């Protein structure tokens, strides 16, 4: 099972993929925030002289060291002109029973929903999934934004895969009301997914800005693909989609134009010899 990671323009890659050949697409494109997205990789080292910028357990002093910074500029003068041709190609390469999960935030979500309806058809819109989390800064002049939107479309609604028995289950909020058997099994998630972001001390952390939790991707893959299926992510970032595919025995094609993303993925997949690295 050879997987492929491309470095370069994803529109060029999409044009080369055969029609109706991909089982599932997940993309997490730049959100057009107008900012430079950045994340520092840090470590703390205990100091012997009691001086440092952090105090830990027992009053011991620690000094923070910056190991590196990952960043990219998240800004487009015309986001629709950038994303539309890529979504049109995504529709072309999907199989009839395939699905698209389009991950975006509140700044562009309403524009993208209209565009996706035009390309995929409103009749093929299945869900707006809300990924909710509670981490980071708090705005002082509005309700703090603590969710992303994931639009879920089928290529052809009614023919699409949805493996309800394979989806991970979540605890009941009031298990005493449903009986011990149901409580032990848990319940199916709804279209609101409560899941923490990748924390600074998480084993998942790669240091790449905007890295998404692998639990989100594994839920999507379990629901909308089978073992051996081909999954496409043409805004691959840190490669979380690829890692989820490896965990769940799916094939993948990833692409990113950011050299830092490619370097992050090369580190992440350094022990895997079944990946082909290709420059576009």
C-alpha positions as CSV (number, residue, x, y, z in Angstrom):
1,X,0.0,0.0,0.0
2,X,2.0,3.0,-1.3
3,X,0.8,6.4,-0.1
4,X,1.7,9.7,-1.8
5,X,2.6,13.2,-0.5
6,X,2.9,16.0,-3.0
7,X,4.8,19.3,-2.6
8,X,3.4,22.0,-4.8
9,X,0.2,23.5,-6.2
10,X,-2.8,21.4,-5.3
11,X,-4.8,22.6,-8.3
12,X,-2.1,21.0,-10.5
13,X,-2.4,17.8,-8.6
14,X,-6.2,17.7,-8.7
15,X,-6.2,18.1,-12.4
16,X,-4.0,15.0,-12.7
17,X,-6.2,12.7,-10.6
18,X,-8.6,10.5,-12.6
19,X,-12.3,11.2,-12.5
20,X,-14.3,9.3,-9.8
21,X,-11.3,7.7,-8.2
22,X,-11.3,9.0,-4.6
23,X,-13.5,7.6,-1.8
24,X,-13.3,10.4,0.7
25,X,-12.0,14.0,0.8
26,X,-11.2,15.9,3.9
27,X,-9.7,19.4,3.6
28,X,-8.9,22.1,6.1
29,X,-8.0,25.1,3.9
30,X,-6.6,28.3,5.1
31,X,-9.4,30.2,6.9
32,X,-8.6,33.6,5.3
33,X,-8.1,35.2,8.7
34,X,-5.7,37.9,7.3
35,X,-3.1,37.0,9.9
36,X,0.1,35.1,10.1
37,X,-0.7,31.8,11.7
38,X,2.2,30.8,14.0
39,X,3.1,28.3,16.7
40,X,6.2,28.1,18.8
41,X,7.7,24.8,19.9
42,X,9.0,25.1,23.5
43,X,10.6,23.1,26.2
44,X,11.3,23.9,29.8
45,X,14.6,23.1,31.5
46,X,15.1,23.1,35.2
47,X,17.6,25.6,36.5
48,X,20.0,25.0,39.4
49,X,20.3,28.6,40.5
50,X,16.6,29.0,41.2
51,X,16.2,31.6,38.4
52,X,13.7,31.1,35.5
53,X,10.6,32.3,33.9
54,X,8.4,29.4,35.3
55,X,7.8,27.9,38.7
56,X,6.9,24.2,38.9
57,X,6.0,21.7,41.5
58,X,7.7,22.2,44.9
59,X,8.7,25.7,43.9
60,X,11.4,24.5,41.5
61,X,12.4,27.0,38.8
62,X,12.4,26.3,35.1
63,X,13.6,28.3,32.0
64,X,11.7,28.2,28.7
65,X,13.6,27.6,25.5
66,X,12.2,28.2,22.0
67,X,13.0,25.2,19.8
68,X,11.4,26.6,16.6
69,X,8.5,28.5,15.1
70,X,6.2,27.4,12.3
71,X,4.1,29.9,10.4
72,X,2.2,30.7,7.2
73,X,0.3,33.7,5.9
74,X,-3.4,33.1,6.0
75,X,-4.7,35.8,3.6
76,X,-6.3,35.9,0.2
77,X,-7.6,39.0,-1.7
78,X,-10.3,36.8,-3.2
79,X,-10.9,33.6,-1.2
80,X,-13.7,32.4,-3.4
81,X,-11.6,32.7,-6.6
82,X,-8.9,30.7,-4.8
83,X,-11.1,27.9,-3.4
84,X,-13.8,27.4,-6.1
85,X,-11.7,25.7,-8.8
86,X,-10.3,23.4,-6.2
87,X,-13.7,22.4,-5.0
88,X,-14.9,21.8,-8.6
89,X,-12.0,19.4,-9.0
90,X,-12.8,17.8,-5.7
91,X,-16.3,17.1,-7.0
92,X,-14.9,15.6,-10.2
93,X,-12.5,13.2,-8.6
94,X,-15.0,11.8,-6.0
95,X,-16.6,8.5,-6.5
96,X,-20.4,8.4,-6.6
97,X,-20.5,6.9,-3.1
98,X,-17.8,9.4,-1.9
99,X,-18.1,12.3,0.5
100,X,-16.4,15.6,1.2
101,X,-15.7,17.1,4.6
102,X,-14.9,20.8,4.3
103,X,-13.4,22.3,7.5
104,X,-13.6,26.1,7.8
105,X,-14.2,28.7,10.5
106,X,-16.9,31.4,11.0
107,X,-15.2,34.0,8.9
108,X,-15.8,32.3,5.6
109,X,-18.3,29.5,6.5
110,X,-21.4,31.2,5.1
111,X,-19.8,32.1,1.8
112,X,-18.4,28.6,1.4
113,X,-21.7,26.9,2.2
114,X,-23.4,28.8,-0.7
115,X,-20.4,27.9,-3.0
116,X,-20.5,24.2,-2.0
117,X,-24.3,24.1,-2.6
118,X,-23.6,25.4,-6.2
119,X,-20.9,22.8,-6.9
120,X,-22.2,19.7,-5.0
121,X,-25.9,20.6,-5.1
122,X,-28.1,21.5,-2.0
123,X,-29.6,18.0,-2.2
124,X,-26.2,16.5,-1.4
125,X,-25.6,18.6,1.7
126,X,-25.8,16.3,4.7
127,X,-24.6,18.1,7.8
128,X,-22.9,21.2,9.2
129,X,-20.8,19.7,12.0
130,X,-19.7,22.0,14.8
131,X,-16.4,21.1,16.3
132,X,-16.5,22.8,19.7
133,X,-13.5,23.3,22.1
134,X,-12.7,25.4,25.1
135,X,-9.1,26.5,24.9
136,X,-7.1,29.7,24.2
137,X,-7.7,33.4,24.6
138,X,-11.0,35.1,25.5
139,X,-12.3,38.1,23.6
140,X,-13.4,41.0,25.7
141,X,-15.8,42.7,23.2
142,X,-17.8,39.7,21.9
143,X,-18.6,36.0,22.7
144,X,-15.3,34.1,22.4
145,X,-15.1,32.1,19.2
146,X,-14.6,28.4,20.3
147,X,-15.8,26.3,17.3
148,X,-15.0,25.4,13.7
149,X,-17.5,24.4,11.0
150,X,-17.2,21.2,9.0
151,X,-19.6,20.9,6.0
152,X,-20.4,17.4,5.1
153,X,-21.5,16.7,1.5
154,X,-22.1,13.5,-0.5
155,X,-21.3,13.2,-4.1
156,X,-24.7,11.6,-4.5
157,X,-26.8,11.6,-1.4
158,X,-28.4,8.2,-0.7
159,X,-25.4,6.3,-2.3
160,X,-22.8,7.7,0.1
161,X,-21.1,5.5,2.7
162,X,-22.0,6.1,6.3
163,X,-20.7,3.3,8.6
164,X,-22.8,3.9,11.6
165,X,-21.7,0.8,13.5
166,X,-18.0,1.8,13.1
167,X,-18.3,5.3,14.6
168,X,-16.7,5.9,18.0
169,X,-19.3,6.4,20.8
170,X,-19.4,9.0,23.5
171,X,-20.6,8.9,27.1
172,X,-24.2,9.7,28.0
173,X,-24.5,12.9,30.0
174,X,-27.0,11.3,32.3
175,X,-26.1,7.5,32.2
176,X,-28.4,6.7,35.1
177,X,-31.4,7.5,32.9
178,X,-30.6,5.0,30.1
179,X,-29.8,1.8,32.0
180,X,-26.4,0.1,32.5
181,X,-26.3,-1.6,29.1
182,X,-26.8,1.6,27.1
183,X,-24.5,3.5,29.4
184,X,-21.7,1.0,28.9
185,X,-22.1,1.2,25.1
186,X,-22.3,4.9,24.9
187,X,-24.2,7.0,22.4
188,X,-23.5,8.1,18.8
189,X,-22.2,11.6,18.4
190,X,-24.5,14.3,17.0
191,X,-23.5,17.1,14.7
192,X,-21.8,18.9,17.6
193,X,-18.4,17.4,18.4
194,X,-16.9,18.4,21.7
195,X,-13.2,17.6,21.4
196,X,-10.1,19.4,22.8
197,X,-7.5,20.9,20.5
198,X,-4.0,19.5,20.2
199,X,-2.5,20.7,23.6
200,X,1.0,22.0,24.1
201,X,1.9,18.9,26.0
202,X,0.1,16.4,23.8
203,X,1.9,13.4,22.3
204,X,0.2,14.3,19.0
205,X,1.8,17.8,18.8
206,X,4.0,18.4,15.8
207,X,4.5,22.1,16.3
208,X,2.7,23.0,13.1
209,X,0.2,25.9,13.4
210,X,-3.5,24.9,13.1
211,X,-2.8,21.2,13.6
212,X,-6.1,19.3,14.0
213,X,-6.7,16.5,16.6
214,X,-6.4,13.0,15.2
215,X,-9.6,12.0,17.0
216,X,-11.6,14.3,14.6
217,X,-10.1,12.7,11.5
218,X,-10.5,9.1,12.8
219,X,-14.2,9.8,13.4
220,X,-14.6,11.0,9.8
221,X,-12.7,8.1,8.3
222,X,-14.6,5.5,10.3
223,X,-17.9,7.0,9.3
224,X,-17.3,7.7,5.6
225,X,-14.7,5.2,4.3
226,X,-13.8,1.5,4.5
227,X,-10.4,-0.2,5.0
228,X,-8.3,0.1,1.8
229,X,-10.2,3.2,0.5
230,X,-8.4,6.2,-1.0
231,X,-8.5,9.4,1.1
232,X,-7.5,12.8,-0.3
233,X,-6.4,15.8,1.6
234,X,-5.0,18.6,-0.6
235,X,-4.4,21.1,2.3
236,X,-2.4,18.5,4.3
237,X,-0.7,20.8,6.9
238,X,0.9,18.6,9.5
239,X,-0.4,15.4,7.9
240,X,-3.0,14.4,10.5
241,X,-5.2,12.9,7.8
242,X,-2.4,10.7,6.7
243,X,-1.7,9.6,10.2
244,X,-5.4,8.7,10.7
245,X,-5.3,6.7,7.5
246,X,-2.3,4.8,8.7
247,X,-4.0,4.1,12.0
248,X,-7.2,2.8,10.3
249,X,-5.7,1.1,7.2
250,X,-6.7,3.5,4.5
251,X,-4.7,4.7,1.5
252,X,-4.0,8.4,1.2
253,X,-2.9,11.2,-1.1
254,X,-1.7,14.4,0.6
255,X,-0.6,17.7,-0.8
256,X,0.7,21.0,0.6
257,X,2.5,24.0,-0.9
258,X,4.1,25.1,2.4
259,X,7.7,23.9,2.8
260,X,7.2,23.8,6.6
261,X,4.2,21.5,6.2
262,X,6.4,19.1,4.1
263,X,9.2,19.2,6.7
264,X,6.7,18.5,9.5
265,X,5.3,15.5,7.6
266,X,8.7,14.2,6.8
267,X,9.5,14.2,10.5
268,X,6.1,12.7,11.4
269,X,6.4,9.9,8.9
270,X,10.1,9.4,9.1
271,X,9.7,5.7,10.1
272,X,7.3,4.9,7.3
273,X,8.8,3.5,4.1
274,X,5.5,3.1,2.2
275,X,5.2,6.8,1.4
276,X,6.2,8.3,-2.0
277,X,7.3,11.9,-1.8
278,X,6.7,13.9,-5.0
279,X,7.5,17.4,-6.1
280,X,4.9,18.9,-8.5
